[in-house]
Amino acid sequence: MEVILKEDVVNLGQRGDVVKVADGYGRNFLLPRRLAMQATQENKAVIEQMKSAAARRSATEKTQAEQQVAQLEPVLLSFTRKSGEAGHLFGSVTSADIAAELATKGFEVDRRKIQLADPIKSVGDFNVAIKLHREVTAHVKVTVAAEASTEVSAEAAAEAATGTSVSEPVAEAAAAE
């Protein structure tokens, strides 16, 4: 069976391609999900018109994506998370977190366009790719810093209030024994 793809199908082809598929695959999967239509002469003519319209639309989307890349490149995102002693985060920074931070800076980016193989789970600087268009990718710098520990700040506050170190009584008790 020959079909014309209406959408990009993984491992099969791009939108507008005429492909030959098994009858069952076309009849039971592609046609009911409206991913393809049968390859008749009339449908081929319609697809040619759709291809030209899609090419024009893709060109305008590409220019818009290139303009957005110029705006996104200088952006620096900062996150503060709780971390262990080795700089390993207790949580992580995900693509949803990055999309939310970009939204606060005025950039609407779908989280699925942010290309993170795995969530960021350590402290440091990272370059994150954002695929805005099939041919256009922006790179944003993400900095993850360790959050100041509340125990350390509580000890410092107690030290400042009493004028002695929190660890001094422990040392005095050990010396008395």
Backbone as a printed PyTorch tensor [residue, N CA C, xyz], in Angstrom:
tensor([[[ 0.8570, -1.1650,  0.0000],
         [ 0.0000,  0.0000,  0.0000],
         [ 0.9050,  1.2300,  0.0000]],

        [[ 0.5860,  2.2030, -0.8550],
         [ 1.3090,  3.4660, -0.8890],
         [ 0.4960,  4.5170, -0.1610]],

        [[ 1.1730,  5.2520,  0.7410],
         [ 0.5140,  6.3100,  1.4810],
         [ 1.3580,  7.5790,  1.4070]],

        [[ 0.7040,  8.7010,  1.6460],
         [ 1.3710,  9.9930,  1.7330],
         [ 1.3140, 10.4100,  3.1910]],

        [[ 2.4720, 10.6670,  3.7780],
         [ 2.5260, 11.0130,  5.1930],
         [ 2.0530, 12.4510,  5.4110]],

        [[ 1.1470, 12.6150,  6.3720],
         [ 0.6620, 13.9490,  6.7290],
         [ 1.4860, 14.5540,  7.8560]],

        [[ 2.1770, 13.7110,  8.6140],
         [ 3.0200, 14.1320,  9.7360],
         [ 4.3330, 13.3570,  9.6580]],

        [[ 5.3540, 13.8550, 10.3660],
         [ 6.6140, 13.1280, 10.4590],
         [ 6.3820, 11.8670, 11.2870]],

        [[ 6.8060, 10.7240, 10.7660],
         [ 6.6640,  9.4510, 11.4670],
         [ 8.0650,  8.8760, 11.6420]],

        [[ 8.4240,  8.5700, 12.8820],
         [ 9.7480,  8.0580, 13.2010],
         [ 9.9870,  6.7520, 12.4530]],

        [[11.1640,  6.5990, 11.9030],
         [11.6030,  5.4160, 11.1590],
         [10.7940,  5.1460,  9.8960]],

        [[10.0180,  6.1340,  9.4380],
         [ 9.2540,  5.9290,  8.2160],
         [ 9.4970,  7.0550,  7.2220]],

        [[ 9.3410,  8.3020,  7.6410],
         [ 9.5710,  9.4040,  6.7250],
         [ 9.0640, 10.7200,  7.2680]],

        [[ 9.2500, 11.7580,  6.4570],
         [ 8.8400, 13.1150,  6.8090],
         [ 7.4770, 13.4160,  6.2110]],

        [[ 6.8910, 14.5080,  6.6540],
         [ 5.6040, 14.9490,  6.1390],
         [ 5.7080, 15.1700,  4.6260]],

        [[ 4.7520, 14.6550,  3.8930],
         [ 4.7090, 14.8250,  2.4500],
         [ 5.3850, 13.7180,  1.6660]],

        [[ 6.1010, 12.8220,  2.3060],
         [ 6.7620, 11.7210,  1.6150],
         [ 5.7400, 10.6720,  1.1900]],

        [[ 5.9660, 10.1060,  0.0180],
         [ 5.1510,  8.9900, -0.4510],
         [ 5.9380,  7.7300, -0.1240]],

        [[ 5.3800,  6.8840,  0.7370],
         [ 6.0800,  5.6820,  1.1770],
         [ 5.2070,  4.4570,  0.9530]],

        [[ 5.8830,  3.3310,  0.8030],
         [ 5.1920,  2.0660,  0.6330],
         [ 5.2550,  1.3380,  1.9700]],

        [[ 4.0790,  0.9850,  2.5100],
         [ 4.0010,  0.3180,  3.8100],
         [ 3.1540, -0.9450,  3.6700]],

        [[ 3.2360, -1.7830,  4.6740],
         [ 2.4070, -2.9860,  4.7020],
         [ 0.9400, -2.5750,  4.8030]],

        [[ 0.0560, -3.3560,  4.1960],
         [-1.3690, -3.0190,  4.1930],
         [-1.9250, -2.8500,  5.6010]],

        [[-1.5870, -3.7570,  6.5070],
         [-2.1100, -3.6910,  7.8750],
         [-1.6110, -2.4640,  8.6190]],

        [[-0.3490, -2.1180,  8.4340],
         [ 0.2220, -0.9480,  9.1000],
         [-0.4640,  0.3260,  8.6310]],

        [[-0.6880,  0.4080,  7.3440],
         [-1.3650,  1.5880,  6.8030],
         [-2.8190,  1.6490,  7.2210]],

        [[-3.5240,  0.5380,  7.0930],
         [-4.9620,  0.5010,  7.3590],
         [-5.2840,  0.5940,  8.8520]],

        [[-4.4470, -0.0250,  9.7030],
         [-4.7590, -0.1010, 11.1320],
         [-4.0630,  0.9470, 11.9950]],

        [[-2.9890,  1.5470, 11.4950],
         [-2.2620,  2.5020, 12.3190],
         [-2.2160,  3.8940, 11.6910]],

        [[-1.6650,  4.0090, 10.4920],
         [-1.4410,  5.3230,  9.8950],
         [-2.7320,  6.0400,  9.5150]],

        [[-3.6320,  5.3560,  8.8420],
         [-4.8640,  6.0090,  8.3830],
         [-5.8050,  6.3900,  9.5290]],

        [[-6.0850,  5.5090, 10.5040],
         [-6.9940,  5.9040, 11.5980],
         [-6.4580,  7.0620, 12.4550]],

        [[-5.1290,  7.1450, 12.6060],
         [-4.5340,  8.2200, 13.4090],
         [-4.3010,  9.4870, 12.5800]],

        [[-4.7150,  9.4620, 11.3470],
         [-4.5790, 10.5790, 10.4170],
         [-3.1290, 11.0240, 10.2590]],

        [[-2.2190, 10.0510, 10.2960],
         [-0.8140, 10.3190, 10.0560],
         [-0.4910, 10.2290,  8.5660]],

        [[-1.3970,  9.6140,  7.8100],
         [-1.1730,  9.4370,  6.3790],
         [-2.5150,  9.3630,  5.6580]],

        [[-2.4280,  9.5010,  4.3330],
         [-3.6060,  9.2890,  3.4890],
         [-3.1670,  8.4550,  2.2870]],

        [[-4.1360,  7.8040,  1.6540],
         [-3.8020,  6.9500,  0.5270],
         [-3.2290,  7.7780, -0.6170]],

        [[-2.2770,  7.1850, -1.3220],
         [-1.5860,  7.8910, -2.3970],
         [-2.3650,  7.7580, -3.7020]],

        [[-3.3300,  8.6660, -3.9090],
         [-4.0440,  8.7540, -5.1810],
         [-3.5410,  9.9910, -5.9120]],

        [[-3.9080, 10.1350, -7.1850],
         [-3.4630, 11.2940, -7.9550],
         [-3.9800, 12.5960, -7.3470]],

        [[-5.2360, 12.5900, -6.8910],
         [-5.8120, 13.7960, -6.3010],
         [-5.0750, 14.1690, -5.0070]],

        [[-4.8200, 13.1500, -4.1840],
         [-4.1270, 13.4080, -2.9200],
         [-2.6940, 13.8760, -3.1480]],

        [[-2.0500, 13.3770, -4.2020],
         [-0.6840, 13.8110, -4.4980],
         [-0.6670, 15.2940, -4.8770]],

        [[-1.6760, 15.7430, -5.5960],
         [-1.7580, 17.1600, -5.9610],
         [-1.9770, 18.0220, -4.7140]],

        [[-2.8380, 17.5540, -3.8330],
         [-3.0950, 18.2870, -2.5870],
         [-1.8150, 18.3480, -1.7460]],

        [[-1.0830, 17.2530, -1.7090],
         [ 0.1460, 17.2070, -0.9160],
         [ 1.1890, 18.1680, -1.4790]],

        [[ 1.2620, 18.3110, -2.7900],
         [ 2.2120, 19.2570, -3.3730],
         [ 1.9040, 20.6790, -2.9160]],

        [[ 0.6240, 21.0260, -2.8530],
         [ 0.2350, 22.3460, -2.3540],
         [ 0.5770, 22.4740, -0.8710]],

        [[ 0.3390, 21.4180, -0.1160],
         [ 0.6560, 21.4410,  1.3100],
         [ 2.1620, 21.5700,  1.5370]],

        [[ 2.9630, 20.9360,  0.6840],
         [ 4.4130, 21.0110,  0.8020],
         [ 4.9080, 22.4380,  0.5840]],

        [[ 4.3570, 23.0960, -0.4240],
         [ 4.8060, 24.4660, -0.6920],
         [ 4.3950, 25.3950,  0.4570]],

        [[ 3.1840, 25.2060,  0.9920],
         [ 2.7490, 26.0190,  2.1320],
         [ 3.6040, 25.7190,  3.3650]],

        [[ 3.9480, 24.4490,  3.5590],
         [ 4.7770, 24.0710,  4.7010],
         [ 6.1880, 24.6360,  4.5650]],

        [[ 6.6990, 24.6870,  3.3610],
         [ 8.0330, 25.2530,  3.1380],
         [ 8.0460, 26.7400,  3.4740]],

        [[ 7.0060, 27.4430,  3.0820],
         [ 6.9140, 28.8800,  3.4160],
         [ 6.7920, 29.0730,  4.9210]],

        [[ 5.9550, 28.2710,  5.5510],
         [ 5.7600, 28.3670,  6.9870],
         [ 7.0540, 28.0230,  7.7300]],

        [[ 7.7720, 27.0090,  7.2780],
         [ 9.0190, 26.5990,  7.9070],
         [10.0770, 27.6990,  7.7830]],

        [[10.0930, 28.3900,  6.6500],
         [11.0610, 29.4730,  6.4640],
         [10.7970, 30.6120,  7.4440]],

        [[ 9.5200, 30.9600,  7.6470],
         [ 9.2130, 32.0370,  8.5900],
         [ 9.5060, 31.5930, 10.0260]],

        [[ 9.2140, 30.3210, 10.3480],
         [ 9.5140, 29.8110, 11.6840],
         [11.0160, 29.8020, 11.9420]],

        [[11.7930, 29.5090, 10.9110],
         [13.2480, 29.4730, 11.0550],
         [13.7880, 30.8770, 11.3240]],

        [[13.2950, 31.8780, 10.6230],
         [13.7730, 33.2460, 10.8570],
         [13.3800, 33.7230, 12.2540]],

        [[12.1790, 33.3620, 12.7000],
         [11.7640, 33.7210, 14.0640],
         [12.6460, 33.0170, 15.0970]],

        [[12.9860, 31.7630, 14.8330],
         [13.8410, 31.0090, 15.7530],
         [15.2380, 31.6240, 15.8090]],

        [[15.7510, 32.0640, 14.6760],
         [17.0770, 32.6910, 14.6540],
         [17.0700, 33.9990, 15.4390]],

        [[15.9770, 34.7500, 15.3510],
         [15.8730, 35.9780, 16.1350],
         [15.8140, 35.6490, 17.6270]],

        [[15.1080, 34.5920, 17.9730],
         [15.0030, 34.1990, 19.3750],
         [16.3460, 33.6970, 19.9030]],

        [[17.1460, 33.0630, 19.0550],
         [18.4780, 32.6060, 19.4640],
         [19.3340, 33.8110, 19.8470]],

        [[19.2620, 34.8790, 19.0580],
         [20.0430, 36.0770, 19.3580],
         [19.6520, 36.6600, 20.7140]],

        [[18.3980, 36.5210, 21.1010],
         [17.9500, 37.0190, 22.3990],
         [18.3000, 36.0540, 23.5320]],

        [[18.3080, 34.7500, 23.2580],
         [18.5430, 33.7450, 24.2970],
         [20.0170, 33.5310, 24.6290]],

        [[20.9150, 33.7230, 23.6720],
         [22.3280, 33.4210, 23.8750],
         [22.9330, 34.1360, 25.0900]],

        [[22.6690, 35.4290, 25.3090],
         [23.3070, 36.0810, 26.4690],
         [22.6330, 35.7950, 27.8110]],

        [[21.5460, 35.0360, 27.8240],
         [20.8010, 34.7850, 29.0590],
         [21.5870, 33.8390, 29.9610]],

        [[21.6510, 34.1870, 31.2430],
         [22.2880, 33.3490, 32.2530],
         [21.2330, 32.9880, 33.2860]],

        [[21.0090, 31.6900, 33.4800],
         [20.0320, 31.2170, 34.4610],
         [20.7620, 30.7290, 35.6980]],

        [[20.2780, 31.1260, 36.8670],
         [20.8920, 30.7130, 38.1250],
         [19.8740, 29.9690, 38.9770]],

        [[20.3140, 28.8560, 39.5460],
         [19.4780, 28.0600, 40.4290],
         [20.2410, 27.8200, 41.7220]],

        [[19.5510, 27.8520, 42.8290],
         [20.1390, 27.5440, 44.1280],
         [19.3960, 26.3490, 44.6970]],

        [[20.1410, 25.2950, 44.9540],
         [19.5430, 24.0700, 45.4570],
         [20.3390, 23.5580, 46.6510]],

        [[19.6950, 22.7810, 47.5210],
         [20.3920, 22.1400, 48.6270],
         [21.3030, 21.0640, 48.0570]],

        [[22.5000, 20.9800, 48.6310],
         [23.4390, 19.9860, 48.1220],
         [24.2300, 19.3750, 49.2650]],

        [[24.8240, 18.2360, 48.9830],
         [25.6720, 17.5610, 49.9570],
         [27.0730, 18.1450, 49.9280]],

        [[27.9650, 17.5600, 50.6980],
         [29.3210, 18.0680, 50.7930],
         [30.0880, 17.9440, 49.4840]],

        [[29.8300, 16.9220, 48.7210],
         [30.5570, 16.6960, 47.4750],
         [29.9950, 17.5170, 46.3170]],

        [[29.0040, 18.3680, 46.5680],
         [28.4160, 19.1730, 45.5040],
         [27.3200, 18.4630, 44.7510]],

        [[26.8820, 17.3390, 45.2610],
         [25.7920, 16.5860, 44.6460],
         [24.4730, 17.1420, 45.1780]],

        [[23.5490, 17.4640, 44.2940],
         [22.2760, 18.0560, 44.7080],
         [21.3650, 17.0160, 45.3360]],

        [[20.5880, 17.4380, 46.3310],
         [19.5820, 16.5480, 46.9160],
         [18.4190, 16.3870, 45.9460]],

        [[18.0990, 17.4310, 45.2170],
         [17.0740, 17.3740, 44.1830],
         [17.7650, 17.3890, 42.8330]],

        [[17.1590, 18.0690, 41.8750],
         [17.7830, 18.2230, 40.5710],
         [17.1870, 19.4450, 39.8790]],

        [[17.8400, 19.8600, 38.8230],
         [17.3270, 20.9360, 37.9870],
         [16.8670, 20.2760, 36.6950]],

        [[15.5700, 20.3620, 36.4010],
         [14.9940, 19.6780, 35.2530],
         [14.6970, 20.6750, 34.1350]],

        [[14.2760, 20.1570, 33.0130],
         [13.9120, 21.0140, 31.8940],
         [12.6990, 21.8730, 32.2330]],

        [[11.8130, 21.3690, 33.0850],
         [10.6580, 22.1660, 33.5160],
         [11.1100, 23.3540, 34.3550]],

        [[12.1250, 23.1570, 35.2040],
         [12.6680, 24.2570, 35.9990],
         [13.2870, 25.3170, 35.0920]],

        [[14.0210, 24.8620, 34.0890],
         [14.6720, 25.7960, 33.1600],
         [13.6180, 26.5610, 32.3740]],

        [[12.5630, 25.8790, 31.9170],
         [11.4890, 26.5490, 31.1780],
         [10.7830, 27.5720, 32.0540]],

        [[10.5720, 27.2500, 33.3300],
         [ 9.9130, 28.1810, 34.2450],
         [10.7830, 29.4130, 34.4750]],

        [[12.0860, 29.2160, 34.6230],
         [12.9990, 30.3440, 34.8320],
         [13.0680, 31.2180, 33.5770]],

        [[13.0590, 30.5880, 32.4050],
         [13.0300, 31.3670, 31.1620],
         [11.7380, 32.1600, 31.0450]],

        [[10.6350, 31.5860, 31.5150],
         [ 9.3490, 32.2870, 31.4710],
         [ 9.3760, 33.5230, 32.3620]],

        [[10.0550, 33.4440, 33.5110],
         [10.1450, 34.6130, 34.3840],
         [10.9910, 35.7100, 33.7470]],

        [[11.8880, 35.3260, 32.8370],
         [12.7150, 36.3120, 32.1490],
         [12.0710, 36.7850, 30.8500]],

        [[10.8750, 36.2790, 30.5470],
         [10.1340, 36.7530, 29.3880],
         [10.2670, 35.9130, 28.1350]],

        [[10.7980, 34.7050, 28.2340],
         [10.9480, 33.8240, 27.0740],
         [10.0220, 32.6310, 27.2390]],

        [[ 9.1100, 32.4520, 26.3110],
         [ 8.2100, 31.2990, 26.3500],
         [ 8.8290, 30.1660, 25.5370]],

        [[ 9.3440, 29.1650, 26.2360],
         [ 9.9730, 28.0120, 25.6030],
         [ 9.3180, 26.7620, 26.1630]],

        [[ 8.8820, 25.8860, 25.2850],
         [ 8.2850, 24.6280, 25.7110],
         [ 9.3720, 23.7520, 26.3360]],

        [[ 9.0780, 23.1150, 27.4520],
         [10.0800, 22.3240, 28.1630],
         [10.5860, 21.1520, 27.3270]],

        [[ 9.7770, 20.6930, 26.3760],
         [10.2030, 19.5680, 25.5420],
         [11.2710, 19.9730, 24.5330]],

        [[11.4250, 21.2790, 24.3060],
         [12.4630, 21.7520, 23.3920],
         [13.8140, 21.8670, 24.0790]],

        [[13.8120, 21.8260, 25.4000],
         [15.0600, 21.9020, 26.1540],
         [15.6700, 20.5150, 26.1800]],

        [[16.8920, 20.4190, 25.6840],
         [17.5050, 19.1110, 25.5010],
         [18.4670, 18.7910, 26.6400]],

        [[17.9330, 18.1160, 27.6400],
         [18.7250, 17.6070, 28.7550],
         [18.6490, 16.0860, 28.6950]],

        [[19.7990, 15.4450, 28.5780],
         [19.7850, 13.9790, 28.5700],
         [19.3100, 13.4640, 29.9300]],

        [[19.8500, 14.0510, 30.9880],
         [19.4610, 13.7300, 32.3600],
         [19.3240, 15.0380, 33.1160]],

        [[18.5050, 15.0820, 34.1560],
         [18.4220, 16.3050, 34.9600],
         [19.7870, 16.6380, 35.5670]],

        [[20.0250, 17.9150, 35.7990],
         [21.2900, 18.3580, 36.3820],
         [21.2570, 18.0400, 37.8720]],

        [[22.2510, 17.2700, 38.3460],
         [22.2550, 16.8170, 39.7350],
         [23.5200, 17.2070, 40.4790]],

        [[24.2570, 18.2070, 39.9570],
         [25.4620, 18.6330, 40.6540],
         [25.6190, 20.1410, 40.5270]],

        [[26.4300, 20.6860, 41.4050],
         [26.6940, 22.1220, 41.4190],
         [27.6900, 22.4450, 40.3130]],

        [[27.4960, 23.5880, 39.6310],
         [28.4440, 23.9930, 38.5970],
         [27.7770, 24.7830, 37.4940]],

        [[28.5380, 24.9950, 36.4140],
         [28.0500, 25.7070, 35.2360],
         [27.8060, 24.7070, 34.1140]],

        [[26.6870, 24.8750, 33.4230],
         [26.3110, 23.9500, 32.3640],
         [25.8120, 24.7390, 31.1600]],

        [[26.0480, 24.2150, 29.9670],
         [25.4600, 24.7650, 28.7480],
         [24.3210, 23.8510, 28.3490]],

        [[23.1270, 24.4280, 28.2250],
         [21.9410, 23.6450, 27.9010],
         [21.4740, 24.0350, 26.5080]],

        [[21.2280, 23.0380, 25.6680],
         [20.7620, 23.2740, 24.3060],
         [19.2370, 23.3640, 24.2860]],

        [[18.7390, 24.3310, 23.5290],
         [17.2980, 24.4910, 23.3350],
         [17.0460, 24.4500, 21.8360]],

        [[16.3490, 23.4290, 21.3930],
         [16.0860, 23.2570, 19.9610],
         [14.8150, 24.0090, 19.6010]],

        [[14.9810, 25.1860, 19.0060],
         [13.8530, 26.0420, 18.6760],
         [13.2210, 25.6780, 17.3410]],

        [[14.0110, 25.1210, 16.4490],
         [13.5550, 24.7470, 15.1070],
         [14.3770, 23.5410, 14.6920]],

        [[13.9590, 22.8750, 13.6550],
         [14.6670, 21.6840, 13.1930],
         [16.1360, 21.9930, 12.9120]],

        [[16.4380, 23.2030, 12.4310],
         [17.7960, 23.5650, 12.0490],
         [18.4300, 24.6070, 12.9730]],

        [[17.7140, 25.0740, 13.9860],
         [18.2050, 26.1560, 14.8390],
         [18.1970, 25.7100, 16.2990]],

        [[19.3700, 25.8270, 16.9390],
         [19.5060, 25.4590, 18.3450],
         [20.1840, 26.5970, 19.1000]],

        [[19.6280, 26.9570, 20.2380],
         [20.2160, 27.9830, 21.0990],
         [20.8950, 27.3000, 22.2760]],

        [[21.9120, 27.9530, 22.8240],
         [22.5980, 27.4280, 24.0010],
         [22.4990, 28.4590, 25.1100]],

        [[22.0220, 28.0240, 26.2730],
         [21.8360, 28.8970, 27.4260],
         [22.7510, 28.4050, 28.5420]],

        [[23.3760, 29.3500, 29.2320],
         [24.2570, 28.9850, 30.3350],
         [23.4350, 28.8820, 31.6140]],

        [[23.5690, 27.7440, 32.2980],
         [22.8460, 27.4870, 33.5410],
         [23.8760, 27.3110, 34.6530]],

        [[23.7110, 28.0780, 35.7290],
         [24.5930, 27.9830, 36.8860],
         [23.7980, 27.4320, 38.0540]],

        [[24.3030, 26.3580, 38.6600],
         [23.6620, 25.7580, 39.8200],
         [24.5900, 25.9850, 41.0110]],

        [[24.0700, 26.6640, 42.0360],
         [24.8590, 26.9620, 43.2350],
         [24.2900, 26.2040, 44.4230]],

        [[25.1530, 25.9490, 45.3950],
         [24.7260, 25.2620, 46.6160],
         [24.0460, 26.2570, 47.5360]],

        [[22.9360, 25.8330, 48.1240],
         [22.2210, 26.6730, 49.0810],
         [22.9820, 26.6560, 50.3960]],

        [[23.0490, 27.8010, 51.0580],
         [23.7380, 27.8760, 52.3460],
         [23.0130, 26.9800, 53.3450]],

        [[23.7620, 26.1890, 54.0590],
         [23.1730, 25.2450, 55.0080],
         [22.5720, 25.9900, 56.1840]],

        [[21.3830, 25.5890, 56.6100],
         [20.7260, 26.2510, 57.7370],
         [21.3980, 25.8860, 59.0520]],

        [[22.0120, 24.7010, 59.1620],
         [22.7030, 24.3110, 60.3820],
         [23.9180, 25.1960, 60.6100]],

        [[24.6740, 25.4630, 59.5740],
         [25.8570, 26.2870, 59.6890],
         [25.4630, 27.6990, 60.0840]],

        [[24.4010, 28.2420, 59.4680],
         [23.9810, 29.5940, 59.8120],
         [23.4050, 29.6410, 61.2310]],

        [[22.7850, 28.5900, 61.7150],
         [22.2710, 28.5510, 63.0830],
         [23.4270, 28.5340, 64.0780]],

        [[24.4820, 27.7770, 63.7670],
         [25.6570, 27.7550, 64.6210],
         [26.3220, 29.1250, 64.6510]],

        [[26.4150, 29.7760, 63.4990],
         [27.0320, 31.0980, 63.4260],
         [26.2070, 32.1070, 64.2200]],

        [[24.8950, 32.0100, 64.1980],
         [24.0380, 32.9220, 64.9590],
         [24.2070, 32.6750, 66.4550]],

        [[24.3110, 31.4210, 66.8760],
         [24.5090, 31.0970, 68.2860],
         [25.8660, 31.6020, 68.7610]],

        [[26.8770, 31.4740, 67.9080],
         [28.2030, 31.9730, 68.2250],
         [28.1920, 33.4710, 68.4270]],

        [[27.5110, 34.1800, 67.5380],
         [27.4460, 35.6330, 67.6140],
         [26.6810, 36.0750, 68.8650]],

        [[25.6600, 35.3360, 69.2550],
         [24.8340, 35.7220, 70.4050],
         [25.5610, 35.4870, 71.7270]],

        [[26.2670, 34.3590, 71.8390],
         [26.9100, 34.0330, 73.1060],
         [28.3660, 34.4730, 73.1610]],

        [[28.9740, 34.6840, 72.0290],
         [30.3760, 35.0690, 71.9840],
         [31.3060, 33.8810, 72.1060]],

        [[30.7650, 32.6580, 72.1510],
         [31.5930, 31.4570, 72.2230],
         [31.2470, 30.5490, 71.0730]],

        [[32.1140, 29.6610, 70.7750],
         [31.8930, 28.7100, 69.7020],
         [30.9880, 27.5880, 70.1950]],

        [[30.1740, 27.0680, 69.3540],
         [29.2870, 25.9670, 69.7070],
         [30.1120, 24.7250, 70.0230]],

        [[31.2550, 24.5840, 69.3800],
         [32.0870, 23.4060, 69.5930],
         [32.9480, 23.5210, 70.8530]],

        [[33.1000, 24.7210, 71.4570],
         [33.8970, 24.8950, 72.6640],
         [33.3810, 24.0930, 73.8410]],

        [[32.0600, 24.0860, 74.1410],
         [31.5750, 23.2870, 75.2730],
         [31.8940, 21.8010, 75.1120]],

        [[31.8930, 21.3100, 73.8970],
         [32.2190, 19.9040, 73.6450],
         [33.6740, 19.6690, 74.0150]],

        [[34.5540, 20.5880, 73.6180],
         [35.9780, 20.4510, 73.9270],
         [36.1980, 20.5670, 75.4340]],

        [[35.4880, 21.4750, 76.1150],
         [35.6140, 21.6400, 77.5610],
         [35.1470, 20.3800, 78.2930]],

        [[34.0620, 19.7700, 77.8060],
         [33.5350, 18.5490, 78.4320],
         [34.5120, 17.4020, 78.2700]],

        [[35.1700, 17.3080, 77.1200],
         [36.1400, 16.2570, 76.8840],
         [37.3670, 16.4520, 77.7730]],

        [[37.7710, 17.7040, 78.0000],
         [38.9370, 17.9850, 78.8130],
         [38.6520, 17.6810, 80.2790]],

        [[37.3990, 17.8690, 80.7320],
         [37.0430, 17.6320, 82.1250],
         [37.0560, 16.1580, 82.4590]],

        [[36.8910, 15.2960, 81.5140],
         [36.8620, 13.8610, 81.7700],
         [38.2190, 13.3790, 81.9410]]])
